[in-house]
């Protein structure tokens, strides 16, 4: 067992208010994400299956509100809620938001490569 502080996780992406930190935890990745209001990841996910994130995520909303777009409709997640985001989603920050996310390593790494301009 261990404690993971946000600043203990390596920075994966940052800029314009985005802070995306992530590190390995057994077969999963722990990500701690801060995203500014108005950030819409739908354009960045174009090229992935269905132009949506194919990786499942379990986590907890620390602050803010995030609108999750899916082909079956949209859902809003807000501070104080635990979540499961099934494959096939695209987040949009309605407010400055912070959340903790746990994802399977292979799926997470493929999405991050895509977001960074590599192939998925």
Helices and strands as residue ranges (DSSP letters): G 6-8, E 10-15, E 18-25, E 28-35, H 42-45, G 49-51, E 57-63, E 65-70, E 73-78, E 82-85, E 89-93, E 97-104, H 105-115
